[in-house]
Amino acid sequence: MNRKPDLPALALLAAILLGGVVRFYPGIANGFPLNDGGMFYVMTRDLIANGFALPDFTTYNHSGIPFAYPPFGLYAAALLSALAPGSDLWVFLFVPAFVSSLGIPAFYLFAREISSSRLLAASAALLYALNPGSFQWPVMGGGVTRSFGLLFMFLMFWQAIQLFREYKLRHLLPTILFGAATVTSHPQTAFHAALGGLILFLFFGRNKRGFLSALLVGLGVALLASPWWMTVLHRHGLETFLSAGGTSQRTLEFYLIVLQLHLPTNLFTLPFLVLFYIGLAASLKERNFLYIVWILAAYLSDPRGGAGIALLFESILAATGALKASAWIRPGKTESAPGAGARRGGVILGVVLFVWFVLAASIADFRIINTSVKEGDLELIAWVNENTDEDAAFVLATGREFSMTDPLQEWFPALTGRRSLTTLQGTEWTLGDAFFPWYEQLTFFQKCPDMNCLGDWSLRNNADYDYLVVLIPPESAKGGLSESLRSLGISARASATHALVYESGHGMVFENKK
């Protein structure tokens, strides 16, 4: 009865439970896969239709996109869909949240190994679990691949550290297994698994046995993943991988965005940043450069996806800062083995931070809920399926500049089987150096205020379309993009070359008479 509470166990339990809640809630509340995942939905159906053998191309958007995407998550989705027949959409609604929730204890295992402190690792897991950056993208429909990649990457790092410390077969084989699963799950996690493995080698394995272990891991991962990458290379060549790998912009603008993320410009991120900088100062004072090196390497090598990887170590540093702050409130023994005063101070600080981070995660959840295909979109899609030819081509004016965060752009080809000329998803595997110029053209299209602009854009980009879809923004929506949508709708109504064939309170469809 007089036993002191096991704070690390309580913190880890809170991380798993609350992290699971914030990951599942948006999908349950929405009822449709969040944001993206339309291409993966079609690829899953392609796998099933092809007898679970990798097709040469996916049928998504009729764009000749090579079936080159790492297939682990797609196979998992296909197997689950086959085992539970009916609507396949439930897989993309719930599996990402489930796998992302499993990533929380996996991250704890990695953090415990790299920090050698249960309390620090559990605190880091709690901060990570409630940080919107840890679940926003993994729980979306496309998280059916992202969440697996993160889960296996955490487990690979967990085993790799032990491998470089002990050089035993019981760590070598799991490192290879988890590494291969990471590589075959998601392109970005594959890259960061390799980068992280190099960093772990430099900090923990710089000797002959470490070099041999790293070499065996690399060869083992390449061998286990070879059925996929050798098939893709044989069918499509190296250019497909190079094209997909060139979509992370390394520009001053992107690096300035990264810098802004670490400035106190957002009230909800302020406590995390304060704790992070306290932990960073403590880490540098102790000459522990592992975390800052990994953070910088992630951002510098991959500005687009590095934030999600850097968050792992930012969470560990923020947890370090929280333990430091709790010790300052009531001086105790040490941060890793706090005395009673530090424990009481930690409880006071922990309650305040707990409420704050839960609030921030809840607000992020409500934002995610609104990032999905709407009921009006589904009604429009149903009309398209019933009233247009299957080989019809569409352009979609939705008022969103970035197609990758535009649910209708991604799901329209998946749910209609028609081609959308304004959907960017999948073109990273085909366009190569033309990817960013085409992205700029799609951004320009969304700003077109009239049919003259649309006609010039269509001619300039050889975009021969049959139907124009124009969404109607809410009356409360302000800004240039909303005004462009309203103006384009008025212009299309008055056009002699386009006929209004569908209209609702949500959107309009115009047929191009050509």
C-alpha positions as semicolon CSV with decimal commas, in nm:
position;residue;x (nm);y (nm);z (nm)
1;M;0,000;0,000;0,000
2;N;0,297;0,232;0,062
3;R;0,450;0,171;-0,280
4;K;0,521;0,488;-0,475
5;P;0,341;0,515;-0,808
6;D;0,535;0,395;-1,109
7;L;0,545;0,728;-1,294
8;P;0,706;0,590;-1,612
9;A;0,438;0,321;-1,641
10;L;0,159;0,574;-1,577
11;A;0,303;0,817;-1,832
12;L;0,336;0,542;-2,093
13;L;-0,018;0,420;-2,026
14;A;-0,148;0,775;-2,065
15;A;0,047;0,812;-2,389
16;I;-0,101;0,493;-2,535
17;L;-0,459;0,563;-2,424
18;L;-0,476;0,933;-2,506
19;G;-0,264;0,891;-2,817
20;G;-0,508;0,626;-2,935
21;V;-0,807;0,851;-2,867
22;V;-0,673;1,148;-3,066
23;R;-0,578;0,914;-3,350
24;F;-0,912;0,733;-3,377
25;Y;-1,149;1,020;-3,306
26;P;-1,122;1,211;-3,638
27;G;-1,198;0,904;-3,847
28;I;-1,486;0,792;-3,624
29;A;-1,636;1,142;-3,626
30;N;-1,594;1,184;-4,001
31;G;-1,693;0,844;-4,134
32;F;-1,480;0,880;-4,448
33;P;-1,101;0,844;-4,490
34;L;-0,928;1,166;-4,396
35;N;-0,770;1,386;-4,662
36;D;-0,576;1,158;-4,900
37;G;-0,551;0,786;-4,974
38;G;-0,748;0,771;-5,298
39;M;-0,453;0,649;-5,502
40;F;-0,371;0,381;-5,244
41;Y;-0,738;0,277;-5,243
42;V;-0,720;0,213;-5,618
43;M;-0,380;0,042;-5,591
44;T;-0,523;-0,191;-5,328
45;R;-0,805;-0,286;-5,561
46;D;-0,551;-0,328;-5,843
47;L;-0,358;-0,575;-5,625
48;I;-0,668;-0,778;-5,552
49;A;-0,774;-0,777;-5,918
50;N;-0,425;-0,895;-6,018
51;G;-0,427;-1,191;-5,781
52;F;-0,199;-1,012;-5,529
53;A;0,083;-0,994;-5,784
54;L;0,234;-0,650;-5,845
55;P;0,073;-0,495;-6,156
56;D;0,293;-0,302;-6,399
57;F;0,082;0,013;-6,360
58;T;-0,199;0,133;-6,138
59;T;-0,531;0,222;-6,295
60;Y;-0,552;0,534;-6,076
61;N;-0,647;0,840;-6,280
62;H;-0,566;0,664;-6,611
63;S;-0,226;0,835;-6,603
64;G;0,014;0,546;-6,664
65;I;0,153;0,566;-6,309
66;P;0,401;0,282;-6,245
67;F;0,301;0,048;-5,964
68;A;0,627;0,136;-5,794
69;Y;0,512;0,248;-5,451
70;P;0,649;0,047;-5,155
71;P;0,378;-0,219;-5,125
72;F;0,372;-0,338;-4,761
73;G;0,078;-0,119;-4,655
74;L;-0,101;-0,187;-4,981
75;Y;-0,075;-0,562;-4,930
76;A;-0,198;-0,522;-4,572
77;A;-0,496;-0,318;-4,694
78;A;-0,568;-0,568;-4,972
79;L;-0,559;-0,865;-4,734
80;L;-0,786;-0,694;-4,484
81;S;-1,027;-0,596;-4,763
82;A;-1,033;-0,954;-4,890
83;L;-1,091;-1,096;-4,541
84;A;-1,374;-0,853;-4,466
85;P;-1,563;-0,803;-4,792
86;G;-1,781;-0,500;-4,833
87;S;-1,671;-0,141;-4,848
88;D;-1,292;-0,122;-4,870
89;L;-1,299;0,231;-4,732
90;W;-1,304;0,114;-4,368
91;V;-0,944;-0,002;-4,408
92;F;-0,832;0,350;-4,496
93;L;-1,043;0,493;-4,216
94;F;-0,927;0,281;-3,920
95;V;-0,604;0,095;-4,006
96;P;-0,389;0,412;-4,018
97;A;-0,512;0,516;-3,672
98;F;-0,453;0,166;-3,531
99;V;-0,100;0,130;-3,669
100;S;-0,014;0,487;-3,568
101;S;-0,128;0,403;-3,214
102;L;0,104;0,101;-3,213
103;G;0,383;0,343;-3,299
104;I;0,356;0,504;-2,954
105;P;0,490;0,207;-2,751
106;A;0,737;0,140;-3,034
107;F;0,869;0,494;-2,998
108;Y;0,893;0,441;-2,623
109;L;1,114;0,135;-2,675
110;F;1,343;0,336;-2,900
111;A;1,350;0,637;-2,663
112;R;1,423;0,414;-2,363
113;E;1,713;0,253;-2,545
114;I;1,864;0,578;-2,666
115;S;1,816;0,766;-2,337
116;S;1,859;0,478;-2,087
117;S;1,583;0,626;-1,869
118;R;1,230;0,487;-1,834
119;L;1,090;0,814;-1,700
120;L;1,246;1,021;-1,976
121;A;1,134;0,773;-2,245
122;A;0,777;0,757;-2,111
123;S;0,757;1,135;-2,084
124;A;0,886;1,167;-2,440
125;A;0,628;0,913;-2,557
126;L;0,349;1,115;-2,394
127;L;0,468;1,440;-2,551
128;Y;0,507;1,269;-2,886
129;A;0,167;1,098;-2,870
130;L;-0,015;1,428;-2,810
131;N;0,184;1,635;-3,058
132;P;-0,027;1,694;-3,372
133;G;0,284;1,647;-3,585
134;S;0,296;1,282;-3,477
135;F;-0,053;1,188;-3,597
136;Q;-0,191;1,437;-3,850
137;W;-0,049;1,269;-4,161
138;P;-0,024;0,909;-4,031
139;V;-0,399;0,887;-3,949
140;M;-0,513;1,014;-4,289
141;G;-0,616;0,774;-4,562
142;G;-0,263;0,774;-4,699
143;G;-0,146;0,674;-4,352
144;V;-0,212;0,315;-4,456
145;T;0,150;0,333;-4,581
146;R;0,296;0,614;-4,366
147;S;0,194;0,462;-4,032
148;F;0,353;0,126;-4,114
149;G;0,673;0,300;-4,223
150;L;0,701;0,491;-3,895
151;L;0,617;0,187;-3,681
152;F;0,881;-0,032;-3,841
153;M;1,139;0,248;-3,842
154;F;1,100;0,293;-3,464
155;L;1,146;-0,080;-3,412
156;M;1,446;-0,089;-3,643
157;F;1,618;0,194;-3,449
158;W;1,535;0,021;-3,120
159;Q;1,709;-0,297;-3,231
160;A;1,994;-0,121;-3,415
161;I;2,111;0,056;-3,098
162;Q;2,122;-0,274;-2,912
163;L;2,302;-0,433;-3,205
164;F;2,579;-0,173;-3,196
165;R;2,612;-0,223;-2,822
166;E;2,608;-0,602;-2,804
167;Y;2,671;-0,734;-3,159
168;K;2,443;-1,034;-3,114
169;L;2,241;-1,229;-3,367
170;R;1,920;-1,172;-3,166
171;H;1,951;-0,802;-3,251
172;L;2,090;-0,839;-3,602
173;L;1,799;-1,037;-3,744
174;P;1,521;-0,810;-3,607
175;T;1,711;-0,502;-3,729
176;I;1,719;-0,650;-4,080
177;L;1,355;-0,759;-4,063
178;F;1,227;-0,422;-3,938
179;G;1,455;-0,239;-4,181
180;A;1,316;-0,431;-4,478
181;A;0,960;-0,367;-4,360
182;T;1,040;0,005;-4,334
183;V;1,186;0,021;-4,684
184;T;0,885;-0,159;-4,833
185;S;0,632;0,060;-4,648
186;H;0,704;0,422;-4,741
187;P;0,966;0,610;-4,948
188;Q;1,041;0,879;-4,687
189;T;1,074;0,640;-4,395
190;A;1,300;0,424;-4,612
191;F;1,528;0,723;-4,665
192;H;1,523;0,822;-4,297
193;A;1,582;0,464;-4,188
194;A;1,903;0,465;-4,391
195;L;1,998;0,810;-4,261
196;G;1,921;0,710;-3,903
197;G;2,114;0,387;-3,938
198;L;2,418;0,587;-4,052
199;I;2,386;0,825;-3,757
200;L;2,353;0,539;-3,509
201;F;2,662;0,377;-3,660
202;L;2,860;0,700;-3,626
203;F;2,761;0,746;-3,260
204;F;2,754;0,385;-3,139
205;G;2,925;0,154;-3,387
206;R;3,250;0,309;-3,509
207;N;3,463;-0,004;-3,489
208;K;3,523;-0,317;-3,693
209;R;3,235;-0,510;-3,540
210;G;3,007;-0,212;-3,583
211;F;3,107;-0,171;-3,948
212;L;3,049;-0,541;-4,012
213;S;2,710;-0,527;-3,840
214;A;2,605;-0,221;-4,041
215;L;2,717;-0,392;-4,362
216;L;2,520;-0,708;-4,280
217;V;2,210;-0,501;-4,200
218;G;2,237;-0,313;-4,529
219;L;2,281;-0,631;-4,731
220;G;2,005;-0,811;-4,541
221;V;1,756;-0,528;-4,589
222;A;1,839;-0,501;-4,960
223;L;1,797;-0,879;-5,000
224;L;1,464;-0,902;-4,815
225;A;1,322;-0,602;-5,004
226;S;1,461;-0,718;-5,341
227;P;1,141;-0,886;-5,470
228;W;0,984;-0,540;-5,478
229;W;1,266;-0,310;-5,586
230;M;1,411;-0,551;-5,841
231;T;1,066;-0,593;-5,999
232;V;1,023;-0,216;-6,025
233;L;1,374;-0,164;-6,163
234;H;1,321;-0,436;-6,422
235;R;0,989;-0,292;-6,537
236;H;1,043;0,082;-6,510
237;G;1,412;0,149;-6,455
238;L;1,586;0,371;-6,203
239;E;1,419;0,687;-6,337
240;T;1,096;0,608;-6,152
241;F;1,270;0,611;-5,813
242;L;1,472;0,920;-5,904
243;S;1,154;1,101;-6,007
244;A;0,979;1,024;-5,678
245;G;1,290;1,115;-5,478
246;G;1,311;1,461;-5,634
247;T;0,989;1,601;-5,485
248;S;1,143;1,743;-5,165
249;Q;1,235;2,104;-5,235
250;R;1,564;2,220;-5,083
251;T;1,508;2,592;-5,115
252;L;1,556;2,889;-4,885
253;E;1,179;2,925;-4,859
254;F;1,140;2,571;-4,726
255;Y;1,419;2,616;-4,473
256;L;1,264;2,942;-4,354
257;I;0,939;2,752;-4,295
258;V;1,135;2,502;-4,083
259;L;1,286;2,791;-3,887
260;Q;0,941;2,942;-3,826
261;L;0,823;2,610;-3,680
262;H;1,082;2,655;-3,405
263;L;0,995;3,015;-3,323
264;P;0,732;3,112;-3,059
265;T;0,475;3,218;-3,317
266;N;0,201;2,971;-3,220
267;L;0,050;2,980;-2,872
268;F;-0,023;2,607;-2,865
269;T;0,332;2,507;-2,957
270;L;0,495;2,750;-2,712
271;P;0,515;2,514;-2,408
272;F;0,664;2,237;-2,622
273;L;0,922;2,477;-2,769
274;V;1,019;2,609;-2,425
275;L;1,073;2,256;-2,296
276;F;1,257;2,162;-2,615
277;Y;1,505;2,447;-2,581
278;I;1,562;2,372;-2,212
279;G;1,632;2,010;-2,303
280;L;1,854;2,112;-2,595
281;A;2,061;2,338;-2,370
282;A;2,099;2,056;-2,116
283;S;2,194;1,810;-2,392
284;L;2,459;2,041;-2,534
285;K;2,593;2,116;-2,186
286;E;2,641;1,743;-2,134
287;R;2,808;1,721;-2,477
288;N;2,537;1,488;-2,604
289;F;2,516;1,592;-2,969
290;L;2,320;1,292;-3,098
291;Y;1,977;1,454;-3,088
292;I;2,069;1,788;-3,248
293;V;2,275;1,615;-3,518
294;W;1,981;1,389;-3,606
295;I;1,737;1,682;-3,608
296;L;1,957;1,889;-3,837
297;A;2,029;1,594;-4,065
298;A;1,655;1,521;-4,101
299;Y;1,565;1,879;-4,190
300;L;1,860;1,947;-4,418
301;S;1,828;1,625;-4,615
302;D;1,448;1,622;-4,643
303;P;1,273;1,956;-4,578
304;R;0,938;1,810;-4,685
305;G;0,928;1,507;-4,454
306;G;1,206;1,581;-4,206
307;A;0,974;1,745;-3,953
308;G;0,806;1,415;-3,866
309;I;1,144;1,249;-3,800
310;A;1,292;1,545;-3,613
311;L;0,986;1,540;-3,385
312;L;1,110;1,212;-3,234
313;F;1,421;1,377;-3,092
314;E;1,250;1,706;-3,023
315;S;1,009;1,509;-2,804
316;I;1,298;1,347;-2,616
317;L;1,460;1,686;-2,564
318;A;1,127;1,839;-2,457
319;A;1,086;1,556;-2,205
320;T;1,437;1,629;-2,081
321;G;1,335;1,992;-2,042
322;A;1,021;1,892;-1,851
323;L;1,223;1,683;-1,604
324;K;1,470;1,967;-1,564
325;A;1,189;2,213;-1,500
326;S;1,028;1,981;-1,244
327;A;1,358;1,958;-1,059
328;W;1,385;2,337;-1,055
329;I;1,036;2,365;-0,903
330;R;1,129;2,136;-0,614
331;P;1,498;2,042;-0,610
332;G;1,542;1,668;-0,600
333;K;1,820;1,423;-0,669
334;T;1,855;1,392;-1,046
335;E;1,629;1,407;-1,346
336;S;1,665;1,036;-1,419
337;A;1,615;0,938;-1,051
338;P;1,417;1,224;-0,899
339;G;1,360;1,265;-0,531
340;A;1,025;1,325;-0,364
341;G;1,042;1,701;-0,421
342;A;1,114;1,657;-0,786
343;R;0,828;1,409;-0,813
344;R;0,585;1,657;-0,656
345;G;0,714;1,935;-0,879
346;G;0,686;1,705;-1,176
347;V;0,324;1,628;-1,088
348;I;0,236;1,999;-1,070
349;L;0,412;2,078;-1,395
350;G;0,283;1,759;-1,554
351;V;-0,083;1,840;-1,481
352;V;-0,051;2,185;-1,637
353;L;0,132;2,056;-1,944
354;F;-0,101;1,758;-1,972
355;V;-0,409;1,979;-1,998
356;W;-0,233;2,207;-2,246
357;F;-0,117;1,928;-2,476
358;V;-0,452;1,748;-2,467
359;L;-0,618;2,076;-2,567
360;A;-0,373;2,127;-2,854
361;A;-0,427;1,769;-2,976
362;S;-0,805;1,810;-2,957
363;I;-0,797;2,127;-3,164
364;A;-0,579;1,949;-3,422
365;D;-0,835;1,667;-3,430
366;F;-1,117;1,905;-3,518
367;R;-0,907;2,052;-3,797
368;I;-0,837;1,706;-3,938
369;I;-1,207;1,619;-3,933
370;N;-1,271;1,908;-4,171
371;T;-1,005;1,784;-4,412
372;S;-1,203;1,518;-4,592
373;V;-1,443;1,459;-4,877
374;K;-1,771;1,632;-4,790
375;E;-2,126;1,507;-4,837
376;G;-2,169;1,753;-5,124
377;D;-1,858;1,609;-5,291
378;L;-2,004;1,259;-5,270
379;E;-2,332;1,375;-5,423
380;L;-2,143;1,538;-5,709
381;I;-1,937;1,220;-5,756
382;A;-2,254;1,009;-5,764
383;W;-2,394;1,231;-6,041
384;V;-2,070;1,202;-6,240
385;N;-2,081;0,822;-6,215
386;E;-2,438;0,810;-6,344
387;N;-2,425;1,075;-6,614
388;T;-2,080;1,087;-6,776
389;D;-1,874;0,850;-6,990
390;E;-1,600;0,653;-6,818
391;D;-1,334;0,799;-7,049
392;A;-1,433;1,160;-6,973
393;A;-1,162;1,400;-6,853
394;F;-1,228;1,659;-6,581
395;V;-1,065;1,970;-6,438
396;L;-1,159;2,050;-6,078
397;A;-1,161;2,408;-5,949
398;T;-1,177;2,355;-5,573
399;G;-1,009;2,665;-5,432
400;R;-0,713;2,477;-5,286
401;E;-0,366;2,555;-5,412
402;F;-0,192;2,235;-5,295
403;S;-0,348;1,929;-5,457
404;M;-0,188;1,691;-5,205
405;T;-0,407;1,839;-4,929
406;D;-0,719;1,859;-5,145
407;P;-0,940;1,556;-5,064
408;L;-1,166;1,594;-5,367
409;Q;-0,873;1,614;-5,610
410;E;-0,735;1,285;-5,478
411;W;-1,057;1,090;-5,426
412;F;-1,240;1,203;-5,742
413;P;-1,046;0,969;-5,976
414;A;-1,067;0,687;-5,721
415;L;-1,444;0,704;-5,673
416;T;-1,545;0,788;-6,030
417;G;-1,292;0,601;-6,242
418;R;-1,268;0,919;-6,451
419;R;-0,951;1,112;-6,517
420;S;-0,881;1,437;-6,336
421;L;-0,626;1,654;-6,516
422;T;-0,581;1,869;-6,204
423;T;-0,491;1,585;-5,964
424;L;-0,125;1,594;-5,867
425;Q;-0,114;1,266;-5,673
426;G;0,093;0,998;-5,845
427;T;0,270;1,233;-6,085
428;E;0,578;1,233;-5,860
429;W;0,650;0,889;-6,009
430;T;0,621;1,006;-6,372
431;L;0,711;1,373;-6,418
432;G;1,068;1,390;-6,289
433;D;1,202;1,745;-6,323
434;A;0,866;1,860;-6,459
435;F;0,690;1,788;-6,127
436;F;0,733;2,132;-5,969
437;P;0,658;2,328;-6,290
438;W;0,335;2,127;-6,322
439;Y;0,255;2,191;-5,956
440;E;0,293;2,564;-6,025
441;Q;0,056;2,534;-6,320
442;L;-0,205;2,360;-6,103
443;T;-0,170;2,640;-5,848
444;F;-0,220;2,895;-6,125
445;F;-0,533;2,710;-6,244
446;Q;-0,695;2,733;-5,901
447;K;-0,658;3,112;-5,918
448;C;-0,824;3,147;-6,259
449;P;-1,110;3,401;-6,223
450;D;-1,276;3,351;-6,562
451;M;-1,303;3,130;-6,870
452;N;-1,043;3,328;-7,064
453;C;-0,785;3,238;-6,801
454;L;-0,899;2,875;-6,804
455;G;-0,885;2,860;-7,185
456;D;-0,532;3,000;-7,195
457;W;-0,424;2,758;-6,922
458;S;-0,579;2,464;-7,109
459;L;-0,402;2,552;-7,435
460;R;-0,070;2,621;-7,266
461;N;-0,070;2,284;-7,088
462;N;-0,247;2,078;-7,356
463;A;-0,519;2,002;-7,099
464;D;-0,806;1,885;-7,319
465;Y;-1,097;1,833;-7,081
466;D;-1,463;1,733;-7,119
467;Y;-1,605;1,871;-6,795
468;L;-1,526;2,157;-6,559
469;V;-1,615;2,119;-6,191
470;V;-1,643;2,441;-5,989
471;L;-1,707;2,417;-5,616
472;I;-1,916;2,689;-5,453
473;P;-1,740;2,836;-5,150
474;P;-1,943;2,915;-4,836
475;E;-2,068;3,271;-4,809
476;S;-1,839;3,322;-4,510
477;A;-1,530;3,219;-4,708
478;K;-1,311;3,517;-4,795
479;G;-0,982;3,555;-4,974
480;G;-0,850;3,542;-5,328
481;L;-0,915;3,175;-5,397
482;S;-1,277;3,189;-5,284
483;E;-1,336;3,501;-5,493
484;S;-1,174;3,329;-5,793
485;L;-1,415;3,034;-5,756
486;R;-1,716;3,262;-5,744
487;S;-1,593;3,461;-6,044
488;L;-1,511;3,147;-6,243
489;G;-1,857;3,005;-6,177
490;I;-2,023;3,324;-6,302
491;S;-1,798;3,330;-6,609
492;A;-1,868;2,964;-6,689
493;R;-2,244;3,021;-6,666
494;A;-2,216;3,295;-6,928
495;S;-1,980;3,099;-7,154
496;A;-2,101;2,998;-7,498
497;T;-1,862;2,701;-7,503
498;H;-1,974;2,544;-7,174
499;A;-2,314;2,416;-7,061
500;L;-2,423;2,382;-6,698
501;V;-2,525;2,017;-6,656
502;Y;-2,527;1,981;-6,275
503;E;-2,575;2,224;-5,990
504;S;-2,615;2,193;-5,616
505;G;-2,545;2,418;-5,322
506;H;-2,199;2,265;-5,311
507;G;-2,077;2,274;-5,669
508;M;-2,143;2,293;-6,041
509;V;-2,043;2,079;-6,339
510;F;-2,006;2,236;-6,684
511;E;-1,975;2,033;-7,005
512;N;-1,717;2,157;-7,253
513;K;-1,894;2,174;-7,591
514;K;-1,560;2,212;-7,771
